[in-house]
Structure formats: C-alpha cells, structure tokens
Amino acid sequence: MLKGLSISESYRRAGYVVGSGRVEDMGSRGCRLLKQERVRDYVRKLKERAFEKDALSFSEKRAFLARAVRADATAPDPDLVQEIREEVDAEGNVKRVRKMVSKLEALNIDNKMAGDEYKDREVNITNPFLFLINLSKPNATLAQSNPPSIIDAEIVGLPDAT
C-alpha cells in the first residue's frame, strides 16, 4: 500500500489467497485486515518510517539556508532559483531573468530555527561613569536594578601637563 498499490493488489502481494480469485473479494478482505488494530498500527509505523526517510533533517535544512544566503547571484545553483523568465527589450534582444530564493528570508528562517530571534537582547551600553553617578544620588545603593537610560554628565578636560 505504501508503494501506491490498491488494497486488493497489496493483499495478493502479501501472500494472501482468496478461493474465488476475484479482485473484489481480495479488496474486501484487505479492507477487513486494515480495520484490525495490529495491522493499522503496523501500516502507521511503516508510513512514519517512510516519511522520516524522505524528510529533511534539521542540519540539512540549515545547510540549504546557508547556501541560499551565500549563493552567487550571477551563477546560482539550480535549486536556489525560484523563477526564470525571458524578457525582450525594445531592440529584440532576449534577456533571461532569474529570481532567486530571498537571502533575507533565508536569514530570518535560519534565526528562528536556531532560536535566535533577538527578543531576549537589549541594548548593552557600558558607561564607566554610570556607577559613580548612581552612587552620588541620595539613598543610592550598590545593587540598583534600574539604572537611568539618560545620564546628565559634563566632560571636563584634564589640565595640560605642560
């Protein structure tokens, strides 16, 4: 059945014999077999194995996305080309236009697959004066959790060493 054969042909190839030899009888007996739980489970397992064999693995998907991002637009691999069309200019010259897989979309999909959607990241600016400014405020503690985003500070030049 997984090869696309009919129920009666699958029944016959499995080695079952019907006394009448009629295709209709093989089909009806095959249907009865498929209603049995053990046969249903076995067919389901065979379908799952066939799917797993044909499905792309996680690393294959990521490799394809990497190739899409790194592809040379002047000579792309055939599997990275989505559309080919021919355009004729005013002089009658035929120009072949290739539309490739979107590199930005490939990057977005790869980021999602890697779990790297940048939701957990914040702007990280280190300011050496932030610590001193926070401590100079009244009732300031060393474990202040929410430092101000804008700092009022004045840059004072150092006296010349001359």
C-alpha positions as a Python dict, from the first residue, in 0.01 Angstrom:
ca = {
    (1, 'M'): (0, 0, 0),
    (2, 'L'): (287, 236, 71),
    (3, 'K'): (401, 193, -289),
    (4, 'G'): (65, 316, -416),
    (5, 'L'): (-84, -22, -494),
    (6, 'S'): (-452, -94, -449),
    (7, 'I'): (-576, -279, -141),
    (8, 'S'): (-654, -591, -343),
    (9, 'E'): (-310, -594, -511),
    (10, 'S'): (-139, -533, -176),
    (11, 'Y'): (-342, -817, -25),
    (12, 'R'): (-234, -1051, -309),
    (13, 'R'): (136, -950, -291),
    (14, 'A'): (135, -1004, 85),
    (15, 'G'): (72, -1371, 9),
    (16, 'Y'): (-298, -1398, 92),
    (17, 'V'): (-515, -1616, -132),
    (18, 'V'): (-887, -1592, -193),
    (19, 'G'): (-1069, -1905, -304),
    (20, 'S'): (-1273, -1725, -568),
    (21, 'G'): (-970, -1541, -707),
    (22, 'R'): (-1182, -1232, -766),
    (23, 'V'): (-1024, -889, -723),
    (24, 'E'): (-1333, -763, -539),
    (25, 'D'): (-1301, -1037, -277),
    (26, 'M'): (-932, -957, -223),
    (27, 'G'): (-1020, -589, -182),
    (28, 'S'): (-1292, -656, 75),
    (29, 'R'): (-1069, -893, 274),
    (30, 'G'): (-790, -637, 257),
    (31, 'C'): (-1027, -375, 398),
    (32, 'R'): (-1119, -609, 683),
    (33, 'L'): (-750, -658, 756),
    (34, 'L'): (-691, -283, 767),
    (35, 'K'): (-960, -247, 1034),
    (36, 'Q'): (-763, -468, 1273),
    (37, 'E'): (-570, -266, 1528),
    (38, 'R'): (-241, -453, 1487),
    (39, 'V'): (-247, -405, 1107),
    (40, 'R'): (-342, -36, 1139),
    (41, 'D'): (-54, 20, 1383),
    (42, 'Y'): (191, -161, 1156),
    (43, 'V'): (84, 41, 849),
    (44, 'R'): (112, 364, 1053),
    (45, 'K'): (467, 269, 1162),
    (46, 'L'): (565, 192, 803),
    (47, 'K'): (429, 529, 688),
    (48, 'E'): (619, 709, 965),
    (49, 'R'): (944, 534, 868),
    (50, 'A'): (892, 624, 503),
    (51, 'F'): (824, 986, 599),
    (52, 'E'): (1131, 1006, 824),
    (53, 'K'): (1346, 864, 547),
    (54, 'D'): (1224, 1124, 297),
    (55, 'A'): (1202, 1426, 529),
    (56, 'L'): (1491, 1670, 556),
    (57, 'S'): (1688, 1665, 877),
    (58, 'F'): (1743, 1980, 1084),
    (59, 'S'): (2104, 2008, 966),
    (60, 'E'): (2003, 1962, 600),
    (61, 'K'): (1754, 2247, 631),
    (62, 'R'): (2013, 2473, 793),
    (63, 'A'): (2271, 2381, 525),
    (64, 'F'): (2024, 2477, 250),
    (65, 'L'): (1955, 2811, 418),
    (66, 'A'): (2330, 2877, 449),
    (67, 'R'): (2376, 2801, 78),
    (68, 'A'): (2088, 3036, -6),
    (69, 'V'): (2249, 3320, 189),
    (70, 'R'): (2596, 3263, 43),
    (71, 'A'): (2481, 3200, -317),
    (72, 'D'): (2636, 3392, -603),
    (73, 'A'): (2356, 3569, -791),
    (74, 'T'): (2543, 3554, -1121),
    (75, 'A'): (2567, 3172, -1123),
    (76, 'P'): (2321, 3031, -868),
    (77, 'D'): (2266, 2662, -804),
    (78, 'P'): (1953, 2540, -988),
    (79, 'D'): (1772, 2451, -664),
    (80, 'L'): (1808, 2811, -541),
    (81, 'V'): (1632, 2958, -847),
    (82, 'Q'): (1260, 3012, -793),
    (83, 'E'): (1165, 3153, -1131),
    (84, 'I'): (1317, 3200, -1473),
    (85, 'R'): (1155, 3429, -1725),
    (86, 'E'): (1263, 3579, -2054),
    (87, 'E'): (1218, 3944, -2132),
    (88, 'V'): (1255, 4104, -2472),
    (89, 'D'): (1386, 4460, -2484),
    (90, 'A'): (1300, 4726, -2745),
    (91, 'E'): (1583, 4608, -2973),
    (92, 'G'): (1455, 4250, -2977),
    (93, 'N'): (1725, 4109, -2751),
    (94, 'V'): (1613, 3829, -2525),
    (95, 'K'): (1723, 3866, -2166),
    (96, 'R'): (1690, 3582, -1916),
    (97, 'V'): (1591, 3695, -1566),
    (98, 'R'): (1636, 3462, -1267),
    (99, 'K'): (1459, 3515, -939),
    (100, 'M'): (1648, 3351, -654),
    (101, 'V'): (1548, 3249, -305),
    (102, 'S'): (1532, 3557, -81),
    (103, 'K'): (1851, 3586, 121),
    (104, 'L'): (1681, 3793, 391),
    (105, 'E'): (1401, 3539, 427),
    (106, 'A'): (1660, 3259, 448),
    (107, 'L'): (1835, 3451, 728),
    (108, 'N'): (1506, 3502, 914),
    (109, 'I'): (1416, 3134, 890),
    (110, 'D'): (1765, 3030, 1000),
    (111, 'N'): (1746, 3264, 1300),
    (112, 'K'): (1411, 3113, 1401),
    (113, 'M'): (1543, 2759, 1362),
    (114, 'A'): (1844, 2846, 1575),
    (115, 'G'): (1620, 3005, 1838),
    (116, 'D'): (1794, 3336, 1783),
    (117, 'E'): (1510, 3586, 1745),
    (118, 'Y'): (1677, 3867, 1939),
    (119, 'K'): (1378, 3905, 2174),
    (120, 'D'): (1592, 3847, 2479),
    (121, 'R'): (1852, 4109, 2391),
    (122, 'E'): (1867, 4469, 2499),
    (123, 'V'): (2098, 4745, 2402),
    (124, 'N'): (2407, 4698, 2614),
    (125, 'I'): (2597, 5020, 2657),
    (126, 'T'): (2870, 5024, 2917),
    (127, 'N'): (2935, 5362, 3066),
    (128, 'P'): (3221, 5382, 3316),
    (129, 'F'): (3064, 5687, 3483),
    (130, 'L'): (2723, 5525, 3538),
    (131, 'F'): (2837, 5357, 3859),
    (132, 'L'): (2971, 5683, 4006),
    (133, 'I'): (2669, 5888, 3903),
    (134, 'N'): (2425, 5640, 4055),
    (135, 'L'): (2617, 5626, 4382),
    (136, 'S'): (2627, 6004, 4406),
    (137, 'K'): (2246, 6021, 4425),
    (138, 'P'): (2079, 6033, 4765),
    (139, 'N'): (1974, 5689, 4902),
    (140, 'A'): (2173, 5512, 4629),
    (141, 'T'): (2279, 5151, 4683),
    (142, 'L'): (2527, 4928, 4506),
    (143, 'A'): (2250, 4694, 4388),
    (144, 'Q'): (2040, 4942, 4199),
    (145, 'S'): (1843, 4738, 3944),
    (146, 'N'): (1718, 5004, 3702),
    (147, 'P'): (1994, 5245, 3603),
    (148, 'P'): (1878, 5557, 3419),
    (149, 'S'): (1885, 5538, 3042),
    (150, 'I'): (1991, 5905, 3003),
    (151, 'I'): (2278, 6040, 3207),
    (152, 'D'): (2339, 6409, 3265),
    (153, 'A'): (2714, 6443, 3273),
    (154, 'E'): (2968, 6704, 3185),
    (155, 'I'): (3301, 6619, 3031),
    (156, 'V'): (3573, 6816, 3199),
    (157, 'G'): (3906, 6845, 3023),
    (158, 'L'): (4222, 6749, 3204),
    (159, 'P'): (4475, 7025, 3272),
    (160, 'D'): (4760, 7033, 3027),
    (161, 'A'): (5073, 6864, 3152),
    (162, 'T'): (5287, 7139, 3001),
}
